[in-house]
Amino acid sequence: MSNLITDLESAITSATGAVFHVKQQRSVGGGCINEAFVISDRADSTRQYFVKTNRAALHHMFVAEAAGLVALGEGMRVPQPIADGVSGAQAWLVLEYLPMAGSPDPESMGAALARVHRITPTGLTKGSPRFGWDIDNTIGSTPQSNRWNQSWIDFWRDERLLPQFKLARHNGCDFGAAGAKLLDKLPEFFRDYTPQPSLLHGDLWGGNAAGLADGTPVIFDPACYFGDRECDLAMTELFGGFGPRFMAAYHAAWPIDAGYAQRKTLYNLYHIINHVNLFGSGYEGQARQMIATLLRA
């Protein structure tokens, strides 16, 4: 840990231009993937940073997270990345410390997310959308390929659902003919809807958003790429959601297509199969039920 602290002090000093020496350190919740702590160079804790650590081999995960936060920060509040690196067996990411004070204001959250979704890839030409991201990242701890594709249907099949189906089969959960049939029928969900690429958080459940003391929404732990904005909206409803005031504010800022009610199940299937792969068979029944619902539709 001493080498890690020394490296953190040096990196923060270099990034901020102000000498930083750790005086206080306290552990905080880092989720189920990373370990996390807050460091301060003053007894009154007025200068603090949030630090996430994991195995050195996963440094690329932090590089991708930092890139996602920079991109998202163009549309709403995020913890700004300060520095990242590797110290011995540990990879680390230093972020701006933001004092969270509960849930975000739902109206502000809805309007801010619509602003984020207005961000599109650079270099677009009319009639030539691009879906993907310049670097691969992770969804939870599962590798997530973001290879660019001009077809959203092909992207969702080849970079999202198909890899999860293959990983599930490797893990002993085969979705078989039903999964294959769903992949074949993907175009039917887009007969009257042509998605345009929006900057997505990519993993926007309630645990990855919070509010400052004044309710200002903050989002973090992204799995960014450019995709259909409905993907983010769908996940906000997957594990409890942000409530009807959030959705109404988003709809007021950027109206939601009527077909979203059906496609949200298609988009959330990705996350549920990922939960099968991360946490086991407890989510298998839900995934199979979602596939059956989609095939009936």
C-alpha positions, -999 to +999 in steps of 0.1 A: +000+000+000+029+024+007+040+023-030+004+028-040+001+059-018+034+073-030+023+069-066-011+084-059+005+115-042+028+119-072+000+115-098-023+139-081+004+165-076+013+162-113-023+164-125-034+193-103-003+213-100-006+214-062+015+193-039-006+165-024+004+143+006-021+118+021-030+127+056-062+107+059-076+076+043-110+059+048-126+030+030-159+034+012-181+011-008-167+003-042-194-020-054-189-057-062-160-052-086-135-027-072-122-016-038-125+021-031-113+047-005-112+084-001-079+102+006-073+137+019-042+158+025-058+179+052-072+172+086-104+190+078-109+169+047-114+199+024-092+184-003-103+149-011-101+124-039-120+091-046-097+062-055-108+029-070-084-001-072-084-035-088-059-060-102-031-045-124-044-066-154-076-046-153-060-011-157-076-009-192-110-010-174-101+022-156-088+039-187-121+032-204-140+045-174-121+077-174-127+082-211-164+076-206-166+101-177-149+128-198-174+123-226-205+122-203-192+154-185-201+173-217-238+169-208-241+165-171-222+163-138-198+134-133-168+128-110-140+142-131-111+117-136-078+130-122-052+102-129-049+065-134-020+040-133-006+008-120+014+003-088+028-032-085-001-056-085-027-029-083-044-007-110-060+025-098-082+054-108-083+088-090-116+107-094-129+140-081-146+134-048-182+145-048-203+144-016-234+125-025-266+133-006-292+109-018-312+106-049-309+130-078-337+155-085-358+135-110-367+164-133-331+176-134-320+140-141-344+136-170-334+169-186-297+162-181-299+127-196-316+141-227-287+165-231-262+137-229-282+117-255-279+147-279-242+141-280-233+122-312-201+108-327-178+132-344-174+130-382-210+119-389-224+124-424-261+125-431-274+090-437-243+073-423-248+067-385-221+050-365-227+029-335-199+019-311-170+035-293-133+041-299-123+016-272-138-015-257-149-014-220-167-036-195-203-041-184-198-049-148-167-070-151-178-086-184-158-075-215-179-053-238-169-050-274-177-016-290-165-022-326-180+004-349-209-005-371-231+015-394-261-008-387-277-006-352-294-040-356-261-056-365-244-038-336-270-049-311-268-085-324-230-089-329-216-067-301-243-071-274-267-101-274-246-127-293-215-124-270-237-127-239-255-158-254-221-174-262-207-166-227-239-180-211-235-212-231-199-215-220-211-210-184-236-238-187-267-218-196-277-224-232-305-203-246-305-225-277-331-222-304-351-195-287-320-172-285-311-179-321-347-172-332-347-139-314-314-128-331-330-136-365-361-116-357-343-084-345-352-064-376-389-068-368-385-046-337-373-017-359-398-017-388-411+018-380-381+031-360-346+041-371-323+047-341-297+074-342-264+072-323-265+089-289-238+090-262-250+064-237-240+059-201-244+022-208-251+009-173-276+034-160-294+017-131-302+035-098-269+025-082-249+045-107-266+079-101-269+101-071-276+137-062-255+164-046-270+183-016-290+206-040-303+176-060-280+181-089-278+147-106-244+129-108-238+098-129-208+075-126-194+040-133-202+042-170-199+016-198-201+042-226-208+038-263-228+055-290-261+037-294-299+039-293-309+063-265-337+039-255-310+015-241-303+039-213-339+047-207-347+010-206-321+003-179-334+032-158-365+011-154-348-023-148-340-022-111-366+002-096-361+031-119-360+068-114-397+073-113-424+089-135-412+125-129-378+116-144-394+099-174-418+128-179-390+154-178-370+133-203-400+130-226-406+168-224-370+174-234-369+148-262-401+128-268-399+090-266-410+068-295-442+048-289-423+015-297-400+020-268-425+001-246-417-031-265-380-025-273-371-018-236-374-056-230-351-063-258-325-038-245-328-050-208-323-086-219-287-078-225-282-068-188-302-097-175-281-123-194-250-104-182-263-110-147-267-147-155-230-146-165-218-126-136-240-139-107-254-173-118-286-191-126-308-169-103-314-146-133-319-175-159-356-178-155-361-140-160-340-141-191-359-170-206-392-153-198-380-121-215-370-140-246-404-157-248-422-124-244-401-109-272-408-138-295-445-136-289-444-099-298 
